[in-house]
């Protein structure tokens, strides 16, 4: 049996009802604490991940796309090619937009373009994961061994630029947009949908923070609310790890052994 869902704003109104508050004066403050409690449960993996899919426009000049505001982590990303999604590879060594060219020859545009297209050696074009260049002299300086990765080590790859909150794509991608499936914070316009059994955790967290920041409340009462919150969190963790009726049925079925008929 699936649980009903509530919202963080429902938790806030529950706290206001507990305190007999009829005005909205403290609503935003309580909602902020509800967000904090929600994030704590998320970090502790006590809530189900919120998965979203969005279409992101790609800047053709910089080969970048802005990450969603509620982005937490990737699941997968790709672009549509005649109705088929071409998945992209993560490449942490990809040169970000604005960084100096890894090959050290920015003044020679043709050579940089040549390197970006692939390394031509004795055996032809090398398009492996790593591009290795032989040692050579440049501007009276010795450059040896593995020294650069050009415009990307993999074709159709990406890298996250956390400083700019963007996705950086390599030069091989020719797409106006990409499809991103990602884990989100779960917050939408300041609110979030939660399972009903999470409500006691959020309300207990709001009561704890309210007591902690109110100088007129005894510290012992604040500690009591903190213990109540910890108890609710332990209860939620126990419920999440408990086997359901379906799990028990599966265990029973797997334990059955076929015997010869008499």
N, C-alpha and C positions, 0 to 999 in steps of 0.2 A: 504494500500500500504506500503510495507516494505521499510525501508531506505537502502541506499547503505552504505557500510562500508569503513572506512579509517583506517590508522594506525598512531601511534604516530610519526613515522618518516615522514609521510606526513605533519603533523602539523609543524614539525621542518623545513622542506623545505619551507612551506608556510611563516613562520617567516623570513627565510633567503631571500625569494623573496621580502617580504615587505621592508627589509632593504638593498636590492640590494647587498647582499653578494654572491660572486661567489666562494669563497674558502670554504673548509671544516674545517677551523681552529676552528670555534665555534660549530661545529656539536655536539660533545659529550657533551659539556656544555649545549646546548639547549635541547638535548635529556634527560639529567638528570633532568632538570626542567620540561620537559614533563612528566617524571615518577612521579615527586612530585605532579604535578597537577592531574594526573590520580589517584594517591593514595588518594588525598583529596576528589575527587568526589566519589571514592569507599567507603571511610569512611562515607561520607554523604549520602550513599545509593542512589546516583543519577545515578549510572550505574547498568546495569543488572549483576548479579553474573555470574562469569565464573565457570562452573561446569566441573570437569574432573574425569575420572576413571582410576586408575592405579592398577597394580599388584605388590605387595610388598613382597619380600622374608623375611621369618621369620628365625631368628637365633635360631636354636634348643637348643643351650646351654643357652642363656640368655632369650629366649622367647621375643625377641624384633624385631621391624622392623623400619627402618629409614623413617621419614616423608619426603615427597617431598619438594623441596626447595621453591616452590610457594604455600605451604599449608597455608590456612587461618583458616578453620574450617571444622569440620566433617559434612557430611550428613548421611552416613551409612558405615559400615564396616562389612565384614563377610568372611567366607572361604567356598570353594566349597567342597561339600560332595556328591559324585556320581551325579554331575550335579545340585544339589540344593545348594543355598547359605544359610549358617547358619549365621544369623545376630548375632552380639556380643553386649553385654550390657556394657554401660559405668559404671565404678566402681572407683570413686575418692579415695576410701580407699584401693585400691590394693597396696600391697607392691612392691615398685620399685626395680629393680635389683641393688644390692650393699647396700641397706638399711639393718639395723640389723633386724633379725627375730623378728616379732611381738610377738611370743609366749615366748620369753626370754629363749629358751632352745637350743641354737645353738649347744651346746656340745653333745646333745642327738639327733642324726640324726633320729633314728627310731621314736622318739616321734614327731619330727617336721613333718615327712612324714605322721604319723598317723593323726595329726591335719589337714594337708593339704587335706587329703582324706575325712574328715568330722568328726563331733563330735558325738561319740557314747554315748548315754545316756540311760535312762531307756526305752525310747520308740524306741530305735534303732538309725539309722543314721539320724542326723539333717542336712539338706541341704538348710535351709532357707536363706534369705537375710543377716541376722546377725547371727554370731556365738557367743553365750554367754557361758562363762565358769564360773563355780562356784569358789568361793574364795579358795585359798590354800596357803601353805607355800613353798617357793623355795629359797634355799641357805640362810636359816634363815631370809628371808624377806617375809612379808605378801603381797600376790598379790590378789586383790579382784575384783570381778565383771567382767564387760566387759573390757577385757584388751588386746585383740589381734584379728586380722582378718586373721592370717595364710597366705596362699598363694593366698587369694582372697575370697571375700564374695559371689560372684556369679560364677557359672560355665559358661565358655565361655565369659569372660569379658576382658576389656582392660582399660588402663589408659594412659593419655598422660604424658610423661616425658619431660617438656618444656626445662629443662636444657640441656638435651642430644639430643633434637629434635627427639625423638623416641616414638613409641607406645610400651607400656609394656603390655604383655598378661599374663593371669593367667596360672597356671600349667596344667589346664585341656585341653588346646588347643593343638591338635596334627595336625599341618598343616605346609606344606612347604612354603606356601604363603597365603596371604589374598588379597581380592579385596576391594579397598578403593575408595569410591566416595566422593569427597570433593569440597569445595569452594576454588578456586585458586585466586591468585592475578590478573591473566589475562595477566601477563607479560611473554613473551616467547622469549628467546634470545635477551632481551633488547628492545623488541617491543611489541605492543599490538594492537588488532583490536578493533575499537570503531565505534559507530554509527556516521553518518555524522553530526547530530545536536550537537555532543559533540566537534567537531573540533573547533568552535569559543571559547569554554571555555579553551581548552588546549592552543591555540595560544595566547589568552589574558593572560593566566597565564605566559607563556614564556616571553612575552613582559614586563609584570609587574616585573618579577624577573630580567630580563636583565637591566631594568631601575633602579631597587633597588640596584644592585651591581656595577653599573657604576658610579664612582665619577664625571664623566664629564657631567652627565645628571642631570638636575634640579630636585629637590625633588618634585616640583609641577607636573612635567611630570610623575614621578613615581606614585604619588597619582592618577593621571588621569588613568593610566593603571590599577591600582588596582580597581578603581571604574568600569572600563570597564569589568574587570574580574568578579566582584561581580554581575554586571548587566547580564552578560551572564549566570552565575550560576542560578540566579533567573529565567531567561527565560527558562533554561533547566528544572528546578524544576516545573515550570508552565506547560510546555509541557508534562512532565511525569505524572502529575496529571490530565491533561485534558482528558475528555471522548472522545473516538474514535467513528467513525460512527457505528461500531459494538455495542459499549456500548449503544448508543442512540437507536438503533433498539431494543436491548434487553429490555431497559426500556419501550419503546413504547409497545412492545408485552406483557409485564407483566401488563401493565395498562389496556389492553383490557378486557372487561367483556362480557361473553356470555349472551345474552338476549333471551327471548322466541320468537320463530318465529310466525309471524302473519299469 
